[in-house]
Amino acid sequence: MKRKIFIAGVWGKGNINIMEQFQNDVEVEFLRNDFKYFSQIRKIWRIVNLRLGGHGKGIIRWVLRTSLLDNQYALSHCDFDSNEENYIVLFNSALLHYYSRQYFERLRKRYQNIRYILYIIDPMPDGLWPEIQDVLEVFDVVATMHPYNCEKFGFEYLPYAYAKVEDVQISENISNTTLFYCGAIDEHRQNLIAEIVKQCEKNQIDFDFWLKPYGHNSIDNQNVHYTEMPYTENVQRLRSSKCILEVMHKGYVGITQRYLEAVIYNKKLITNNKEIATLPYYNPDYMFYFEKVGDIDWEWLCNNVKVDYHYQGDFSVQMWKKNLLTLSSNI
């Protein structure tokens, strides 16, 4: 039986890098550019949400529900007829911006041999978003990488993948550091990181922080950079550091990319993820949980313990595919 997995809606440089590891797998097609007006629609939503206080959402949703933009989706041009079974895996972030329940219904009406899998990679601590609730009935399987979402909402568990970036040579201008951070920022995160910067200075910790600009970039320090970087450089810098810092969005918990990077590259992890002690590979010698910045043990950070999680490859892209097909077999 010939089958194909089509992956759409993937955002973020790290996530894109992971899904690109399927490029030599004939059973998987990663639709990196899954919507022609991706960048434009994100700008429109930003204007509506930030500048217009949410006014205009109804008009945008109405347009997305019509067939006006159907031809701009990569899924509308996939060759589903060549396969007996087609699995469309949609990452949920895109669902909030440019997909609609009506689009998926129209696509399935054209092709009866497709099955939809919604993959929720965002934690959703405050419940389901209205957009996700609206579309749930269309999907044959709803899977999540967060165990607590399975318990709370009855979703299927699908651990996330992490593809180790191979053969990345560390640039000569990247120095060894003790603590590394790279990630998006908001007011909550920036306030915590500002406190951590002060403690790093006080305790003479070498640190290297890269923050995605968000509009209020107030930390003035030569080791804090408000800019984005290629994911390969992110890997070079974390490999040159003793420890990865993770600062969660307020209320978020669960398996994260920072956690996966720590395990796979054998790095210490300092995190305010409340679930860290319940996750696979947790080791208190290598992973430190803090509720407030004053909890951080800087001596623990600086000790020279050899880090080895004895990773067994269970977060590989091929294992992710295997787990996905196991879920799909029940459709």
N, C-alpha and C positions, 0 to 999 in steps of 0.2 A: 504494500500500500504506500503510495507516494503522499507525503505530507510536507507542509511548510509552515514555519513560524514567522510571522511578520511582527516586528517590534516597532512601536511608534510612541511619540509623546515623551521622549527622553530629553531631559534638560540637565544642564550642569556639565562642566568639563570632565569631572571625574566619572560621572555616569556615562557620558558619551564615550570616553576612553574604554570603559568596561565593555559596553555593548559592541564597540568596534572590534573586539577580540573574536567576534563571530564571523569575521569577513571571509574566512576560508571554509566555513561550514555551509554546505549546500542546502541544508535543511532550515537555515535561518537567514532571514533578510532584515537587516537593520535599516529602517527608514529614517536616516538622520535628518533629512529635510522633509518632514512629513506634512508640512503646510506651507504653501508658497508665501503667505503673508505673515509668517510667524513673528518677525521682529516688529512689523507695523502694528499687529494686533496687541502685542505686549505694551507698546507705547500708548496705544489708545486706552487700554485698561488702566495704565498708570495715571494718565490724565484724568480719567473718570473717577478713579478711587482717591487720588491725592488732591487734585486741583478742584474737582467738581463735587467732592464729598459724596461720591457714589451715584450722583444723578446721571442718568443716561444708561444705566445698566440694562434696563428693560429693552431699550432700543437695540443695543448690541446683541443681547440674547435672542431677540426676535430675528435679527438678520442671520445669526448662526443657525437658528432652527429651520430656516428656509433652505431651499436647494440652490440659492444664488451662488454659493461658494463651493459647491460640491466638487467641481472640476479642479479646485486648487489643492485638494488633499492627495497625497501620494497614494493612499489606500484606494482611491478611485481608479488608479491606473495599474494596480497590481494584477498579475496573471493568476487568478484564483482557479481558472478552468483547468490548468495543467496539473492540479493536485486533487486527490480524492478528499483530503482533509486539509483545512487551512485554519491555523490558530492565530488570531490577532491579539497581541499583548499590548495593552495601552497603559503607560505610566500615568498616574492620576493628575500630575501637575498640568498637563496639557488639556485635560478635560475641563479644568476650571477656566481656560482661556479661549480655546477655539474649536472644541468638539461639542456635539450635542447629541442627546438621545435620538432625535429625529434623523440625524445623519446616519447613525449606525443602523437604524431601522430601514432606511432607504437602501443602504449598502447590502444588508442581509436579504432584502427583497429581490435584489439582482442576483445574489449568489447564495444558494441554500447550503453550500458546503463550507461555510465559515463559522467559526465559534469564537466568541469574544471572552477575553480574560482581562479583567481590570486588576492592575498591580498597584497597590497603594504603598508607596514608599515614604509618605509623610506620616508623622505620628498621630495627628488629629487628637490632641488631648481633650478637647472640649466637645467631642462628638462629630458626627458626620456633617460635612458641608452640604448645604442645600443642593448644589449642583451634582454632587455624588449621589445623594438620595434620589434625585430625579432620574438618574440614569441606571441605577442598580438593576432594575428588572430586565434591562437589555442584555446584561452580561451573564454568560453561562457559569463563570467562576469569578469570584472576587477573592483575591489573595493579598496578603500583607506580609511585610518583613518584620512586623512588630508583634510578638506573642500576645501582648495585652489587648491588641485590637481583635485578635482571634477570640479571646475570652469575652470581651465586651460586646462585639458585634457578630460573632459567629463566622468570621471570615476564615479562609484556608491559610495555613502558614506556608510561606515560601521564602526561605532565607535568601538574603541578597547575595549577589556575586561580587567578587573583587578580583580583577585580573592584574596580577603583578606586572609592573612595567619593566620589561627585560632590557638589558643592554643599555641602560641609561648611564652615561659617563657623567660624573659630577664635575661641574664647571670649576675652573681654577679660582674664579672670583667668589665662590661660595665657601664661607668659612664654617668650621665646626662650631656648633652652639649647644647650649644645654636644653633650651626650651623653644619649641617651634609652634606657631599658630598660623593657620590659613583658613579663612572662611568669610561668609557673608556676615553682615553686621546689622544691628538694630540698636535702639536706645538701651534696652536691657543688657545686651551683650557688651556694648561699648562701655557702660558703667562698670561692669565686672572686669573687663580687660584693663581699663584705666587703673583700677585698684591693683591688679596683678602686676602691671608695669611698675607701679610705685614699690611693690614688695620685691620685685626683681632687682630694681636699683638698690634698695636697702640691703638686700642679701647678696649683692654682687653676682647675680645670675646672668650669664650670657643668654640673650633671647633674640628671637627673630620672628616678628609678627607681621603678617600680611592680611590686611582687612579690605574687603570689597567696599568701595565707596558707597555711601547711601544718602549723603546730603548734609550730615552733621558730623564732620570729621574733626573731632576736637582734641584728640590725643597728640600732643606735640613731643615727639621723641625720635631720635635718629634711628632707633631700631623698630619703629612702627611705620609701616608703609600702607598708604591708602591707594591700592591699585590691584588690578587683577593680573594673574600670571598664567602662562601655559601649564597644563597639568604635569608635563614632564619636568618642569622646573620645580613645581610643588614637591614632586617625588625626590628630586635631588636635594632639596632643602630639608625635608623630613629625614632622609637617610643620613644627612650630615648633622643631625641633632640627636641628643641623648633621649629626649622626651617630647611627646606630642601633647599640646594643650587642646582640650576640647571644652568649649563653652556652649551649652545647649540653648536653643530658643526656650523662652520661659514656658515651663510646663511640659516640655518634650522629654521623652525617655525612649529606651530601646536601642537596637543595633544601629550603628551609624558608620559612615565611611571612615571617620577618624579611628573608631574602634577597630575596624577591619585593617586599616593601614598599620596600626600598632601591632596587631597580631601577626600579620604577614611579613612585616619588615623587622620584627623583633625589637620594638621600641617601647619604652615606658609610656604610660598614658596618665595624665592628670585630667579628671573630668568631673563635671557636676551632674552627670547622668545617674539618677537615683537607682536605676536598674542594673548598674554595672556589675554588681556582685552576683547577679543571677544569670549572667550571660556565659556562653561557652568560652573556655580559655581564661576565665578570670583568675588572676593570681595577685594577691595583695602585695607581693614583692615587686610586681611590675605595674600594677594599676592602682591609682589613688583617687578616692572619691572625696570631694569637698562640697559642703553645703554653702559655706561662705568663704571668702578669700582668706580670712584669718585661720581657717582650718588647715591650710596647705602646709605640709611638713617639708621645708626647703632642704633639710638634711637628707630626707628620704630621696628627694630629687637628685641630689648630688652624689649619693653613694654609688659605688662602681660595681654593683651586682651585674652579672652577665645575664642578659635577657634572652630567654628561649622559651617560646610558648609551645614548641613541638607541634606546630601546625600540620594538620593532616590533609589539607587540600579540600576541605568540605565547603569552602566558599568559592570554588573555581567556577568559571562560566559553564563548563561542561556539566558540573554537578547541578548548577542552577537549571540548565536545560533538562536534565534528567528528572529533577524534582517537578519542573513545570509539566512535563509530559505525563508524569504519574498523576498529577492533579487532573490533567485533561482527559485521562483515560476513564474518569468517572462521569464525564459529560454525557 
